[in-house]
Amino acid sequence: MDNNVFVDTNILLYAYSDTEIERKEIALSLLEQEKVSFSTQVINEFIWVMNRKFSVDIDSLKLISDSIFEMYKVVLIDKSIITAALNTCLKYKFSYWDSLMIASAIASNCNILYTEDLQHRQVIEDRLTIINPFM
C-alpha cells in the first residue's frame, strides 16, 4: 500500500539542520517520498522558528516556502479542519496545535503522521498512525 504521509514542523526543521546530521538524513529521506503533505500551520511554524531561532533571513525563507508549495501537497486550514481539530482535542486530550496538525493530516487523506512530539505508533480514528522516525 502506498503511504500518504504528513510531516510535522520538527521533521522539516531537521531537514535544514547543520547540527543534527543523523536526524537531517532521516528527515530528508522522508521528504523524498512520493506523497508528502504539509499544512499551512507547519509552514508558518517552520518560518517562525527558522527566522527567530536560527536567524534565517526572510528572503531565503520565502524561497523555501515557495519550493514547499511547488513540491508538496499543502493543506489549507479552513473551518472544517478547525472543527475537526477541536473534536480531536476533546476526544484525545491533545493540545489544540497537535490536534490541528492531526486534523490536517486526516483531511489530506494521510495514513502516517511523522512527528517526534506524539506517542509513537498511536492510531487516530483508525486511519492515521503516528510515527516517530527517530526511534
Residue pairs with C-beta under 8 A, 6 or more apart in sequence:
1 111
2 34
2 35
3 33
3 35
3 111
3 112
4 35
4 37
4 108
4 109
4 110
4 111
4 112
5 30
5 33
5 35
5 36
5 37
5 110
5 111
5 112
5 113
5 114
6 36
6 37
6 38
6 39
6 101
6 104
6 105
6 108
6 110
6 112
6 113
6 114
6 128
7 30
7 31
7 36
7 37
7 38
7 42
7 114
8 42
8 101
8 113
8 114
8 115
8 116
8 117
9 41
9 42
9 45
9 46
9 49
10 115
10 116
10 117
11 27
11 30
11 31
11 114
11 115
11 116
11 133
12 27
12 31
12 38
12 42
12 46
13 46
13 49
13 50
14 20
14 23
14 24
14 26
14 27
15 24
15 27
15 28
15 31
16 24
16 50
16 54
16 64
17 23
17 24
17 27
23 134
26 133
26 134
27 133
30 36
30 114
30 133
31 72
35 73
36 72
36 73
37 72
37 73
37 74
37 75
37 104
37 105
37 108
37 110
38 68
38 72
38 73
38 74
38 75
39 74
39 75
39 76
39 77
39 81
39 100
39 101
39 104
39 105
39 108
40 74
40 75
40 76
40 77
41 77
41 97
41 100
41 101
41 104
42 101
42 104
43 65
43 68
43 74
46 64
47 61
47 65
50 56
50 61
50 64
51 57
51 58
51 61
68 74
73 108
75 81
75 104
75 105
75 107
75 108
77 100
77 104
80 107
81 100
81 103
81 104
81 107
82 100
82 103
84 103
84 106
84 107
85 96
85 99
85 100
85 102
85 103
85 104
86 96
86 99
88 94
88 99
88 102
88 103
88 124
89 95
89 96
89 99
92 99
92 124
94 102
94 118
98 117
98 118
101 113
101 115
102 113
102 124
102 128
105 113
105 128
106 124
106 125
106 127
106 128
110 128
111 127
111 128
111 129
112 128
112 129
112 131
113 124
113 128
113 129
113 130
113 131
114 131
114 132
114 133
115 130
115 131
115 132
116 132
116 133
116 134
118 130
118 132
119 130
120 130
120 131
120 132
120 135
121 129
121 130
121 131
122 129
122 130
123 129
123 130
124 130
